[in-house]
């Protein structure tokens, strides 16, 4: 009985994770299926990856996704770092609760709120509104990360910079940004991953003129699953996994630096 109880919990945990990851394994396996229909296995092929890389629609959606993700990262990091350093400590501490709240808020609520705001001011939906939405979503991650790293910095370094005659702007670029660089890279990678994979805000704020990769996948699978979509999802999963590993590396580096 003791032996059974010793193995029961690990087996339950393993079964739970297996249940979660089986759909991913099936997705990857059927991206190599030599069958236009995904209900049965016929044989191994890489033709779907060839079709994927030759599809102009996929490249167009990828270009839009990368443009929006890079723009969101740049805006999130710029707004976040300037707010943390140049903003009043009392104001930043009050606003911090709002950014933490945006993380707890369901994303669909944020998407509907943004859509209502754009409609109220008669703003046409497109790439600009989508960048705004992803930037707002990204700030919910960037501000807490940068604020946590900034508060852990040695304040005497900033004071010494001022004592030596440096301006606030010079201190920001010469002292603060280099010390914040691991947190900036980690936050930027996180926002990039979230923006690249986001569907809900893209669905509400993109309009008919812009199509991202998640929106393209949604449009295609409405008419039925396709092995080419499995191939596209596999590549997105691979890219996201690599970015998560890089993010973890910088998080570990930041922790070691603080020690």
C-alpha positions as CSV (number, residue, x, y, z in Angstrom):
1,X,0.0,0.0,0.0
2,X,2.8,2.4,0.8
3,X,4.5,1.6,-2.5
4,X,1.3,2.3,-4.3
5,X,0.8,5.7,-2.6
6,X,4.5,6.6,-3.3
7,X,4.0,6.2,-7.1
8,X,0.3,7.4,-7.2
9,X,1.0,11.1,-7.2
10,X,3.9,11.1,-9.8
11,X,1.8,8.9,-12.1
12,X,-1.2,11.3,-11.8
13,X,1.0,14.3,-12.5
14,X,2.6,12.5,-15.5
15,X,-0.9,11.5,-16.8
16,X,-2.1,15.1,-16.4
17,X,0.8,16.6,-18.4
18,X,0.5,13.8,-21.0
19,X,-3.2,14.8,-21.4
20,X,-2.2,18.4,-21.9
21,X,0.6,17.7,-24.4
22,X,-1.0,14.9,-26.5
23,X,-2.8,17.5,-28.8
24,X,0.6,19.2,-29.5
25,X,2.2,15.9,-30.3
26,X,-0.7,15.0,-32.6
27,X,-0.5,18.4,-34.3
28,X,3.2,18.0,-35.0
29,X,2.8,14.4,-36.2
30,X,0.0,15.2,-38.6
31,X,1.9,18.2,-40.1
32,X,3.9,15.4,-41.8
33,X,0.9,13.4,-42.9
34,X,0.6,12.7,-46.6
35,X,-3.1,13.3,-46.7
36,X,-5.2,16.4,-47.3
37,X,-7.5,15.3,-44.6
38,X,-6.3,15.0,-41.0
39,X,-8.6,12.2,-39.8
40,X,-6.2,9.3,-40.7
41,X,-2.5,8.7,-41.2
42,X,-1.4,7.8,-44.8
43,X,2.3,8.3,-44.9
44,X,5.2,10.7,-44.2
45,X,5.8,13.8,-46.3
46,X,7.2,17.3,-46.0
47,X,5.1,18.7,-48.9
48,X,2.9,20.8,-46.5
49,X,6.0,22.7,-45.3
50,X,6.9,23.3,-49.0
51,X,3.4,24.6,-49.7
52,X,3.6,26.7,-46.6
53,X,6.8,28.5,-47.5
54,X,5.5,29.1,-51.1
55,X,2.2,30.6,-49.9
56,X,2.0,34.4,-50.5
57,X,-0.9,34.7,-48.0
58,X,1.2,33.2,-45.2
59,X,4.2,35.5,-45.9
60,X,1.8,38.5,-45.9
61,X,0.3,37.5,-42.6
62,X,3.8,36.8,-41.2
63,X,5.0,40.3,-42.3
64,X,2.1,41.9,-40.6
65,X,2.6,39.9,-37.4
66,X,6.3,40.7,-37.3
67,X,5.7,44.4,-38.0
68,X,3.0,44.7,-35.3
69,X,5.0,42.6,-32.7
70,X,8.2,44.6,-33.3
71,X,6.3,47.9,-33.1
72,X,4.6,46.8,-29.9
73,X,7.9,45.8,-28.3
74,X,9.5,49.1,-29.2
75,X,6.7,51.2,-27.9
76,X,6.2,49.1,-24.7
77,X,9.9,49.2,-23.8
78,X,10.2,53.0,-24.6
79,X,7.0,54.0,-22.7
80,X,7.8,51.6,-19.8
81,X,11.4,52.6,-19.3
82,X,10.7,56.3,-19.5
83,X,7.8,56.1,-17.1
84,X,9.8,54.1,-14.6
85,X,12.8,56.5,-14.5
86,X,11.4,59.9,-15.3
87,X,8.0,59.5,-13.6
88,X,7.3,60.5,-10.0
89,X,7.7,57.6,-7.6
90,X,4.3,58.2,-6.1
91,X,2.6,58.3,-9.5
92,X,4.4,55.2,-10.7
93,X,3.4,53.2,-7.6
94,X,-0.2,54.2,-8.1
95,X,-0.1,53.3,-11.8
96,X,1.5,50.0,-11.0
97,X,-1.7,48.7,-9.6
98,X,-3.4,49.5,-12.9
99,X,-0.8,47.5,-14.9
100,X,-1.1,44.6,-12.5
101,X,-4.8,44.8,-12.9
102,X,-4.5,44.5,-16.7
103,X,-2.8,41.2,-16.2
104,X,-5.7,39.9,-14.1
105,X,-8.3,41.3,-16.4
106,X,-9.7,38.8,-19.1
107,X,-8.2,39.7,-22.4
108,X,-11.6,39.7,-24.1
109,X,-12.7,42.5,-21.7
110,X,-9.6,44.6,-22.7
111,X,-10.3,43.9,-26.4
112,X,-14.0,44.9,-26.2
113,X,-13.0,48.1,-24.3
114,X,-10.4,49.0,-26.9
115,X,-13.0,48.4,-29.7
116,X,-15.5,50.6,-27.9
117,X,-12.9,53.3,-27.5
118,X,-11.9,53.2,-31.2
119,X,-15.6,53.2,-32.2
120,X,-16.4,56.2,-29.9
121,X,-13.6,58.3,-31.5
122,X,-14.4,57.0,-35.0
123,X,-10.9,55.5,-35.4
124,X,-10.6,53.2,-38.4
125,X,-9.4,49.7,-37.4
126,X,-6.1,48.6,-38.9
127,X,-2.5,48.1,-38.2
128,X,-2.3,51.3,-36.0
129,X,-5.2,50.2,-33.7
130,X,-3.7,46.7,-33.5
131,X,-0.3,48.1,-32.5
132,X,-2.0,50.2,-29.8
133,X,-3.9,47.2,-28.5
134,X,-0.8,45.0,-28.3
135,X,1.3,47.9,-26.8
136,X,-1.3,48.3,-24.0
137,X,-1.3,44.5,-23.4
138,X,2.5,44.5,-23.4
139,X,2.8,47.4,-20.9
140,X,1.0,45.1,-18.4
141,X,4.1,42.9,-18.5
142,X,6.9,45.5,-19.2
143,X,6.1,47.9,-16.3
144,X,6.1,45.4,-13.5
145,X,9.3,43.7,-14.8
146,X,11.2,47.0,-15.2
147,X,9.9,48.4,-12.0
148,X,11.0,45.4,-10.1
149,X,14.5,45.6,-11.6
150,X,14.7,49.3,-11.1
151,X,13.9,49.2,-7.4
152,X,16.6,46.5,-7.0
153,X,19.3,48.8,-8.5
154,X,21.8,50.5,-6.3
155,X,20.5,54.0,-5.9
156,X,24.0,55.3,-5.0
157,X,25.0,54.8,-8.7
158,X,22.4,57.3,-9.9
159,X,23.3,59.7,-7.1
160,X,27.0,59.4,-8.0
161,X,26.1,60.2,-11.6
162,X,24.3,63.4,-10.6
163,X,27.2,64.3,-8.3
164,X,29.7,64.0,-11.1
165,X,27.7,66.5,-13.2
166,X,25.6,64.2,-15.4
167,X,22.2,65.3,-16.5
168,X,19.1,63.2,-15.9
169,X,19.1,62.2,-19.6
170,X,22.7,61.2,-19.5
171,X,22.2,59.2,-16.4
172,X,19.3,57.4,-18.0
173,X,21.2,56.4,-21.1
174,X,24.6,55.8,-19.5
175,X,23.7,54.2,-16.1
176,X,20.1,53.1,-16.0
177,X,19.6,51.5,-19.4
178,X,22.7,49.3,-19.2
179,X,21.7,48.1,-15.8
180,X,18.2,47.5,-17.0
181,X,19.3,45.7,-20.2
182,X,18.6,42.1,-19.0
183,X,15.1,43.1,-17.8
184,X,14.6,45.0,-21.1
185,X,15.5,42.0,-23.2
186,X,13.4,39.6,-21.1
187,X,10.4,42.0,-21.2
188,X,10.8,42.6,-24.9
189,X,11.0,38.9,-25.7
190,X,7.9,38.3,-23.6
191,X,5.9,41.0,-25.3
192,X,7.1,39.8,-28.7
193,X,5.8,36.2,-28.0
194,X,2.5,37.5,-26.7
195,X,2.0,39.8,-29.6
196,X,3.0,37.2,-32.2
197,X,0.5,34.6,-30.8
198,X,-2.3,36.9,-29.8
199,X,-5.7,36.3,-31.3
200,X,-8.4,38.0,-29.2
201,X,-7.1,41.6,-29.5
202,X,-6.2,41.0,-33.1
203,X,-9.7,39.7,-33.8
204,X,-11.3,42.8,-32.3
205,X,-8.9,45.5,-33.3
206,X,-7.4,44.5,-36.6
207,X,-10.3,45.2,-38.9
208,X,-10.6,43.8,-42.4
209,X,-7.5,45.4,-43.8
210,X,-4.9,43.6,-41.6
211,X,-4.4,39.8,-41.2
212,X,-1.9,38.3,-38.8
213,X,-0.9,34.7,-38.5
214,X,-3.4,33.8,-35.8
215,X,-6.2,35.5,-37.8
216,X,-5.0,33.6,-40.9
217,X,-5.1,30.3,-39.1
218,X,-8.6,31.1,-37.8
219,X,-9.9,32.0,-41.2
220,X,-8.5,28.7,-42.8
221,X,-9.7,26.3,-40.1
222,X,-13.3,27.6,-40.3
223,X,-13.5,25.6,-43.5
224,X,-11.8,22.6,-42.0
225,X,-8.5,21.5,-40.6
226,X,-5.6,21.4,-43.0
227,X,-2.1,19.8,-42.7
228,X,-0.6,23.1,-43.9
229,X,-2.1,24.8,-40.8
230,X,-0.6,22.0,-38.7
231,X,2.8,22.8,-40.3
232,X,2.4,26.5,-39.7
233,X,1.3,25.9,-36.0
234,X,4.3,23.6,-35.6
235,X,6.7,26.3,-36.8
236,X,5.1,28.9,-34.6
237,X,5.4,26.5,-31.6
238,X,9.1,26.0,-32.4
239,X,9.7,29.8,-32.7
240,X,7.8,30.5,-29.4
241,X,9.7,27.7,-27.6
242,X,13.1,29.1,-28.7
243,X,12.1,32.6,-27.6
244,X,10.9,31.2,-24.2
245,X,14.3,29.5,-23.8
246,X,16.1,32.7,-24.6
247,X,13.8,34.5,-22.1
248,X,14.6,32.0,-19.4
249,X,18.3,32.4,-20.1
250,X,18.1,36.2,-19.5
251,X,15.9,35.7,-16.4
252,X,18.6,33.4,-15.0
253,X,21.3,35.8,-16.0
254,X,19.4,38.6,-14.3
255,X,19.0,36.6,-11.1
256,X,22.7,35.7,-11.0
257,X,23.6,39.4,-11.6
258,X,21.5,40.4,-8.6
259,X,23.3,37.8,-6.4
